[in-house]
């Protein structure tokens, strides 16, 4: 009998709070969340529900106060700062709402940058970056700097950069927050296709029901806990939004 594969993403009894004025604000209150398989997943919830905090912990950008955080078999809470830096570069891809491209570098050089910092051979990096940009529809834009690219094109460059080391998990924090609807829909479709063809786990924080319809499963957060989890399976944006709101009202 083949043993089950370890979860791609696991949080167990994770707690996180921050100093605020004279007190502390609790962002996560002992959250449990497991993603076992590749696919495209959405994290939804109102402002202050803990969505971005959760994603920052998964990306090794912050540490939990307590609990277990595991991403692609990396146990994050016990890592040193140097180990977390290596994990962020090689073990996970992160895509932010702000594209975070270097304005003086071309698209292909922006994609190559993590590999250059990692000391990888430039010839191999350039071939990998060129292939990724082509697959994302930017074959003829690889030598353009960010100011010569549209917002949607810049975000695709950021996705190519996140894919450079072929990490098993991609984290996306409101990746279409600065894009128009046409560009957003194209990006959601691309992330869905990438997750399917590359057998990746893509975890996206979003407030857009239209974005979540591209996903396999939705986790709804409220007050630092998972209030509901449901498979999308053909649910349209209106029905998805209604279910999420019904969950939040019931939890309130």
N, C-alpha and C positions, 0 to 999 in steps of 0.2 A: 504494500500500500504506500503510495507516494504521500509524504507528509505535506500538509498545507503550507503554501508560501507565507512568509511573514507579511503583516500589513504594510502597505505603501506609506500610510500615514496613521499614527496612533497618538492620541492624547488621553491620559488617564489621570483623573482627579487633579487637573491642572488649575492652579490658582495664580492670579496676578493682580497686583494693585499698584497704584502710583500715588506719590505725594501730590497733594493739591491744596494750596493755601496752608491752613493749619491742620488739615486732616489728610485722609487718604481716600482715593476713589478705587473701588474694586471693579476691575474690568472682567475677570474670569473667576467663577465661584466654584471650582471643582469640576470643570467640564470634562466630559468623556466624548471622544469622537474616534471612529475607526473607518478607514477606507482600505478595503482589502485588494481591490483590483484596479487595473488601468481604466481610464475613462475620463470624462469631463464632469466635474462636480462644482456645484455652486454653494457658496455660503451667503445667506441673506439674513436681514434683520434690521431693525431701526438703528438710528444713530445712537451710539453709546452701548450697543448690545455686546460688544467685544469682538466684532468681525476683524478689524485691522490688527488688534492685539493678537488674536489667534494666528493670523497670517505671519506677523512678525516673529512669533515664537517658532512657527514651523520653518521659517527662513533663517533661523539663527541670528536674527537681528536684535533679539531681546531674550532675556532668560525668565523662566517661570519662578515664582516664589516657592512653589512646591509642585510635586506631581511629575509625571513622566511624559516626555515629548520624544517621539521616535519618527524619523522620516527616512524612508528607503534604507532601513536597518541601521541608521545612524542614531545613537542615543545622544540627544543634544544637551540635556540639562547638565551633564557632567563634563562637557568638553571645555578645554582651555580656549582663550581668545584666539590663539594661533590655529587651533583645530577648527574653530568655528569659521575663521576666515577661509581656510582651505575648503571646508564644507560648502560655504556660500559660493565659492568659485567653481567647484567641480561637482558637488553632490546634489545641487538643486538649482533650478533656473528661476529667477524672480523678474517679473514684469510689473512696473508701477504705472500709475495714472500719468505721472510726469515721465516723459520718455527717458530722461537721464542720459542723453547722448552727449558726447564731447563735441562742441560746436565747430572746432577747428579740424576735426577728423572726418574723412569720407565715411560713407555707409559701411564699406567693407572693412575699413580700419576700426570703426566702432565695434563691429562684430568680432574682429580678431583680438581686441584689447584684452579680455580676460586671459586668453591663451598666451599673449605676449607677456603679461604680468606673471604668468605661470611658467615662463621659460620654454614654451613649446616651439618647435621649429616653424619659422615663418612661412615656409613654402607649404607645409601641411595645413597650417592655419588658413592661409589664403585660399587654398582649394576648398576647404570645408566651408569657409565663410561665403565664397562665391556660390557654392552649391545650395546653401541654405537660403541666400537671397533670391536665387533663381526659383526655388521651390515656393517662395512667398511672393512671387510675382514682381521681383525687383531686379531682374537680371540686367536691365538697361539703366539702373539707377545706382549701381554699386560704387561709383566714383563721385557721387553727389554728396555735398555736405548737408547737414540737417536743415539749414535755412533754405535749401533748394528743394526740400521734400515737403509734401503735405503732411498733416498730422497723422493720417492713417498710414502713410508710408513710413514715417518716423517710428510709429509703434510697431510696424512689421520688422523694422531694423532691430528694435529692442527685443522682439521675440526671437529673431535669428541669433542675437547675442546670447539670449538665455538658453538656446538650444546647442550652443557651440560644443559643449562637452557631452552632449547626449545624456543629460541627467534623467533619471526615471521619474522625477517629480518636477512639475512647473507650477509656480505660485503666481497668481495674477491679482493685483489689488486695484479694483475698479479700472481695468485696462482701457475702457472706452469712455471714461469720464470726460475727456477733452475732445471727443470726436463727434461728427454729425451722425445721423442715423444710418445713412448708407455705408459710411466707413465702419461704423460699429457693427452692423450686420455682417459685413465681409469679414471682420476680425473674429467675431464669434464663430462664424462658419469655419474659418481657418483653424482656430483653436480646437474645435470639435474634430476636424479632419486630422490634425496633428496627433491628438490623443488616440484616435482610432488606428491610424496607419503606423505610428511609432510605438504603440503600446505603452504610452505614457499616462501618468496620472496628472491631470491638470486641475488645480483647485483655484477657483475664481471667487473673490469677494465682489458682490455686485448688489445694487439696489434695483436693477432693471429686470422685471419679469421676462421681457423679450430675450434678454441674455440667458436667463436660466432655462428657457425652453430648449436651448441647444445642449443642455447638460443631461447627464444620466440620472443624477440624484441631487436633491436640494436639502441642505441642512439649514433650518431656521433657528437663529439665535435670539434669545431675549434675556437681558440681565445676566449675561455671562454664562449662560447654560444653553444646551441644545433643547429647544422647545418642541421641535418636530423634525422628522426626516421622512422624505417621501420620494419615490421614483417619479420621474417626469413622464416617460412613456406616452408621448403624444399629447400631453396637456398643453393647451394654448396659453398665451400670456395672460389673458383675462382670468382664466380658471386658476392658473398658478398664483396670480396675485391675490385672488379671493381666498385660496386655501392658506396662503401665508398670513394674510390679515386675520383670518378666522382663528388661526393658531395663536397669534399674538394677543387677540382679544381674550381668548380662553385662558392664556397664561397670565394675563393682567388681572 
